[in-house]
């Protein structure tokens, strides 16, 4: 099978299109014929070696954790899925690379059933591939923070890959959403149902202008100075959740979240997709051979939505 691999940490130039054996299928896994995969910032951070302290790498590494495709073979004990099922998933394993832990930038990937759900009919394969990691990150932070109907939620980096899903999920739950983004993304946030605000000095005052009593929940998907405004905007009894800064937990009494693969959570995202309450934003679709360009485009930090690779 064709796959993108790298045999050492480095820049996008280490990515190579190569031939690999078909992955073996463990008893609790299925073999997925990949139709599309997508790039997340963590993919190029892993490629550069920044996660070496917490994830073992066995070279050559096949990058990618997001996938959408069709089940081609089932394991010995996988009653959840059948051959021919269209699926999407966040196929993160305990080891990066190696014969049993290949990523999704390949024609075939062996995926544990705990990492997959059926693809909603409302999404194309490219759209479905754009969802898993970012969508699960949004959903799991929202659940951890206890967002519910009638609350006011402030989403930092609301136009980003994770933030745009968080806006839609919170709105589907009946929350009012205020989102921070650059001016050029304000119309996009309005189309998702959020009230946009500019980043920068005076943000706390701008938030209080829209929510004089403060917000119930702050969701941080950007880090840096974003948490500094929390004391000025969070009402008494409110909470904060961050995927970038442990200060949310350690100093502000909130939550620090590292996304997990979860089939049930993916199924909920699929339900929202089929209900028309969650739509992915695909910035660009490239071919598998152009994986290096896909990584470079994602790393610019200026892409609204996801960069998808068609396999």
C-alpha positions as CSV (number, residue, x, y, z in Angstrom):
1,X,0.0,0.0,0.0
2,X,1.1,3.6,-0.5
3,X,1.8,5.6,2.6
4,X,3.5,8.8,3.7
5,X,6.3,8.1,6.1
6,X,9.2,9.8,7.9
7,X,12.3,8.0,9.3
8,X,13.6,10.8,11.5
9,X,12.3,13.9,13.2
10,X,12.5,17.1,11.1
11,X,10.7,19.5,8.8
12,X,8.2,18.7,6.1
13,X,11.0,17.6,3.8
14,X,11.4,14.4,5.8
15,X,8.0,13.2,4.5
16,X,8.2,10.5,1.8
17,X,5.6,8.6,-0.3
18,X,6.6,5.0,0.1
19,X,5.2,1.4,-0.2
20,X,4.4,-0.5,3.0
21,X,2.9,-3.9,3.8
22,X,-0.8,-4.1,4.5
23,X,-1.3,-3.6,8.3
24,X,-2.3,-6.6,10.4
25,X,-5.7,-6.4,11.9
26,X,-5.9,-7.1,15.7
27,X,-9.0,-8.8,17.2
28,X,-10.5,-5.5,18.4
29,X,-9.7,-3.6,15.2
30,X,-10.8,-3.2,11.6
31,X,-9.0,-2.4,8.4
32,X,-10.1,0.9,6.9
33,X,-9.6,1.8,3.3
34,X,-8.8,5.4,3.7
35,X,-10.7,7.9,1.6
36,X,-9.4,11.0,3.3
37,X,-7.3,12.2,6.3
38,X,-6.7,15.6,7.7
39,X,-3.8,17.5,9.3
40,X,-3.9,18.8,12.9
41,X,-1.2,20.9,14.5
42,X,-0.2,17.9,16.6
43,X,0.8,16.0,13.5
44,X,3.6,18.4,12.6
45,X,4.6,18.8,16.2
46,X,5.0,15.1,16.5
47,X,7.0,15.1,13.2
48,X,9.3,17.7,14.7
49,X,9.8,15.7,17.9
50,X,8.0,18.0,20.3
51,X,6.0,15.1,21.8
52,X,8.9,12.7,22.1
53,X,8.7,13.1,25.9
54,X,5.3,11.5,26.1
55,X,4.9,9.4,23.0
56,X,7.3,6.7,21.9
57,X,8.1,6.8,18.1
58,X,9.0,3.7,16.1
59,X,10.4,4.7,12.7
60,X,9.3,4.8,10.0
61,X,6.3,6.8,11.2
62,X,3.1,7.1,9.2
63,X,1.6,10.5,10.3
64,X,-2.0,11.3,10.9
65,X,-4.7,10.5,13.4
66,X,-7.9,11.7,11.6
67,X,-9.5,9.4,9.1
68,X,-12.6,8.8,7.0
69,X,-13.0,5.7,4.9
70,X,-14.7,2.3,4.4
71,X,-14.2,-0.9,6.5
72,X,-12.5,-3.4,4.3
73,X,-11.8,-6.2,6.9
74,X,-13.0,-6.8,10.4
75,X,-11.1,-8.3,13.4
76,X,-12.0,-11.4,15.3
77,X,-14.2,-9.5,17.8
78,X,-15.7,-6.3,16.3
79,X,-19.5,-6.7,16.4
80,X,-19.8,-2.9,16.2
81,X,-18.8,-2.7,12.6
82,X,-19.1,-4.6,9.3
83,X,-17.3,-4.7,6.0
84,X,-18.6,-1.9,3.9
85,X,-19.4,0.5,6.7
86,X,-18.4,4.1,6.1
87,X,-16.6,5.3,9.2
88,X,-14.6,8.2,10.6
89,X,-12.3,8.3,13.6
90,X,-9.5,9.7,15.7
91,X,-7.0,6.8,15.4
92,X,-4.5,7.7,18.1
93,X,-2.6,4.8,19.5
94,X,-0.1,4.5,22.3
95,X,3.0,4.4,20.0
96,X,3.6,6.6,17.0
97,X,4.7,4.6,13.9
98,X,5.9,1.1,13.5
99,X,4.2,-1.9,12.0
100,X,1.2,-2.0,14.4
101,X,0.7,1.7,14.9
102,X,0.6,3.3,11.5
103,X,-1.1,6.6,11.0
104,X,-3.8,7.6,8.6
105,X,-1.8,9.1,5.8
106,X,-2.0,5.8,4.0
107,X,-4.2,3.8,1.7
108,X,-5.1,1.4,4.6
109,X,-5.1,1.8,8.4
110,X,-5.8,-0.7,11.1
111,X,-8.0,1.1,13.6
112,X,-9.3,-0.1,17.0
113,X,-13.1,0.1,17.1
114,X,-12.9,2.3,20.1
115,X,-11.5,5.0,17.8
116,X,-14.2,4.9,15.1
117,X,-17.9,5.7,14.5
118,X,-20.1,5.5,11.4
119,X,-19.8,8.5,9.1
120,X,-22.9,10.6,9.0
121,X,-24.6,10.7,5.6
122,X,-24.6,14.5,5.7
123,X,-20.8,14.7,5.4
124,X,-18.5,13.8,2.5
125,X,-15.4,11.8,3.3
126,X,-13.3,14.9,3.1
127,X,-15.6,16.7,5.6
128,X,-15.7,13.7,7.9
129,X,-11.9,13.5,8.0
130,X,-11.8,17.1,9.1
131,X,-13.8,16.4,12.3
132,X,-12.4,13.7,14.6
133,X,-9.6,15.3,16.7
134,X,-10.8,18.8,16.6
135,X,-14.5,17.9,17.0
136,X,-13.7,15.5,19.9
137,X,-11.5,18.2,21.6
138,X,-14.4,20.7,21.4
139,X,-17.0,18.2,22.6
140,X,-14.9,16.8,25.5
141,X,-14.0,20.3,26.8
142,X,-17.6,21.4,26.6
143,X,-18.7,18.2,28.5
144,X,-16.0,18.6,31.1
145,X,-17.0,22.3,31.6
146,X,-20.7,21.3,32.0
147,X,-22.1,23.6,29.3
148,X,-25.9,23.6,29.3
149,X,-28.8,25.4,27.9
150,X,-29.2,29.0,28.9
151,X,-25.5,29.6,29.8
152,X,-23.3,32.2,28.2
153,X,-20.0,30.7,26.9
154,X,-16.9,32.6,25.8
155,X,-14.8,30.7,23.2
156,X,-11.3,31.8,22.6
157,X,-10.0,31.2,19.0
158,X,-13.6,30.6,18.0
159,X,-12.9,30.6,14.3
160,X,-10.1,27.9,14.5
161,X,-10.4,24.2,13.9
162,X,-11.5,23.4,17.4
163,X,-13.2,26.6,18.3
164,X,-15.5,26.6,15.4
165,X,-16.8,23.1,16.4
166,X,-17.1,24.3,20.0
167,X,-19.3,27.3,18.9
168,X,-21.6,24.9,17.1
169,X,-21.8,22.3,19.8
170,X,-22.5,24.9,22.5
171,X,-25.2,26.4,20.4
172,X,-26.7,23.0,19.8
173,X,-26.9,22.6,23.6
174,X,-28.8,25.9,23.8
175,X,-26.0,28.1,25.1
176,X,-25.3,31.7,24.1
177,X,-21.8,31.9,22.6
178,X,-19.4,34.9,22.5
179,X,-16.3,34.1,20.4
180,X,-12.9,35.8,20.0
181,X,-11.4,36.0,16.5
182,X,-9.7,38.4,14.2
183,X,-12.0,40.9,12.4
184,X,-11.8,39.0,9.1
185,X,-13.4,36.0,10.8
186,X,-16.3,37.8,12.4
187,X,-18.8,37.2,9.7
188,X,-17.9,33.5,9.8
189,X,-18.6,33.4,13.5
190,X,-21.9,35.1,13.0
191,X,-22.8,32.4,10.5
192,X,-22.2,29.8,13.2
193,X,-24.4,31.6,15.7
194,X,-21.7,33.3,17.8
195,X,-21.3,37.0,18.8
196,X,-17.8,37.9,17.7
197,X,-15.2,40.0,19.6
198,X,-11.7,41.2,18.6
199,X,-8.7,39.9,20.5
200,X,-6.3,42.2,22.3
201,X,-6.3,44.9,24.9
202,X,-9.6,45.7,26.5
203,X,-11.1,42.3,25.8
204,X,-12.5,41.9,29.3
205,X,-14.4,45.1,28.9
206,X,-15.7,44.1,25.5
207,X,-16.9,40.8,27.0
208,X,-18.6,42.6,29.9
209,X,-20.2,44.9,27.4
210,X,-22.1,41.9,25.9
211,X,-22.4,40.0,29.2
212,X,-22.5,42.5,32.1
213,X,-22.9,39.8,34.7
214,X,-20.0,37.7,33.3
215,X,-20.0,34.5,31.4
216,X,-20.7,31.0,32.8
217,X,-17.9,29.2,30.9
218,X,-14.6,30.1,29.3
219,X,-13.3,27.6,26.7
220,X,-9.6,28.3,25.8
221,X,-8.3,26.9,22.5
222,X,-5.4,29.3,22.0
223,X,-3.4,29.7,25.2
224,X,-1.0,32.5,25.9
225,X,-2.8,35.6,27.3
226,X,-6.3,34.1,26.9
227,X,-6.5,32.9,30.4
228,X,-5.4,36.2,31.8
229,X,-8.8,37.7,31.2
230,X,-10.7,34.9,32.9
231,X,-10.9,36.6,36.4
232,X,-12.3,39.7,34.7
233,X,-15.1,37.9,32.7
234,X,-16.1,34.8,34.7
235,X,-19.1,35.1,36.9
236,X,-19.1,33.6,40.4
237,X,-19.5,29.9,40.2
238,X,-18.4,29.8,36.5
239,X,-15.7,27.5,35.2
240,X,-12.9,27.5,32.6
241,X,-11.5,24.6,30.4
242,X,-8.3,24.8,28.4
243,X,-6.6,22.4,26.0
244,X,-3.4,24.5,25.9
245,X,-2.6,25.7,29.4
246,X,-2.7,23.8,32.7
247,X,-3.2,27.0,34.6
248,X,-6.9,26.6,33.9
249,X,-6.8,23.7,36.3
250,X,-3.9,24.5,38.6
251,X,-4.6,28.3,39.2
252,X,-8.2,28.9,38.1
253,X,-9.9,25.8,39.5
254,X,-11.1,24.6,36.1
255,X,-10.2,21.9,33.7
256,X,-7.1,21.0,31.6
257,X,-8.2,18.6,28.8
258,X,-6.2,16.2,26.6
259,X,-8.5,14.8,24.0
260,X,-9.2,11.0,24.0
261,X,-10.4,8.7,21.2
262,X,-14.0,7.8,22.1
263,X,-16.5,6.0,19.8
264,X,-19.6,7.2,21.7
265,X,-18.4,10.8,21.5
266,X,-17.8,10.4,17.8
267,X,-21.3,9.0,17.3
268,X,-22.7,12.1,19.0
269,X,-20.7,14.4,16.6
270,X,-22.1,12.3,13.8
271,X,-25.7,12.7,15.1
272,X,-25.2,16.5,15.2
273,X,-23.9,16.4,11.7
274,X,-26.9,14.5,10.4
275,X,-29.1,16.9,12.3
276,X,-27.6,19.9,10.5
277,X,-26.2,21.3,13.7
278,X,-22.5,20.6,13.0
279,X,-20.7,21.4,9.8
280,X,-17.0,21.0,9.1
281,X,-15.0,23.8,7.5
282,X,-12.6,22.4,4.9
283,X,-10.0,24.9,3.9
284,X,-8.2,22.9,1.2
285,X,-8.0,19.4,-0.2
286,X,-4.7,18.0,-1.4
287,X,-3.5,14.7,-2.7
288,X,-1.6,12.1,-0.6
289,X,1.6,12.8,-2.5
290,X,1.3,16.5,-1.4
291,X,1.4,15.7,2.3
292,X,4.4,17.9,2.9
293,X,2.5,20.9,1.5
294,X,-0.5,20.0,3.6
295,X,1.7,20.1,6.8
296,X,3.3,23.4,5.7
297,X,-0.1,24.9,5.1
298,X,-1.4,23.8,8.5
299,X,1.7,25.1,10.2
300,X,1.2,28.7,9.0
301,X,-1.6,29.0,11.5
302,X,-3.6,31.1,9.1
303,X,-6.0,28.4,7.8
304,X,-9.7,28.7,8.7
305,X,-10.9,25.2,8.9
306,X,-8.9,22.0,8.2
307,X,-6.4,20.9,5.5
308,X,-7.5,17.6,4.2
309,X,-5.6,14.9,2.2
310,X,-7.5,12.8,-0.3
311,X,-6.2,9.3,-0.6
